Amino acid sequence: MADDFYRMAKAYFNDAGHFFDEGDHVNAFACVNYAHGWLDAGARLGLFDVGEDDQLFTLSE
């Protein structure tokens, strides 16, 4: 499951780069946010060890 979440985050991050290169900064920004959302969800579910970084991730208690 962690690999799947990581692949989704990476795909959105790569899409962000594509949109940025095309000058479409709105969609690039949206893709970066989706990428972080996948990482954040994975951290909350315990799929990723992010330590106790509750500034960058929404952690469960």
C-alpha positions, 0 to 999 in steps of 0.5 A: 500500500505504501508503494502505491501511495508513493507512486501516486504522489510521484506521478502527481509531482511529475505532472506538476513539473510538466505543467510548470514547464508548459507555463500552466502554473495553476495546474502545476500548483494543484498537482503539487498539492495532490502529491502532498495529499497522497504523502499526508494520507500515507503518513496519517495511515502509518504507511510512511514514517515521518517521525513526529513531524506534525508541521508538515503532516496531519498525524493521527494521535 
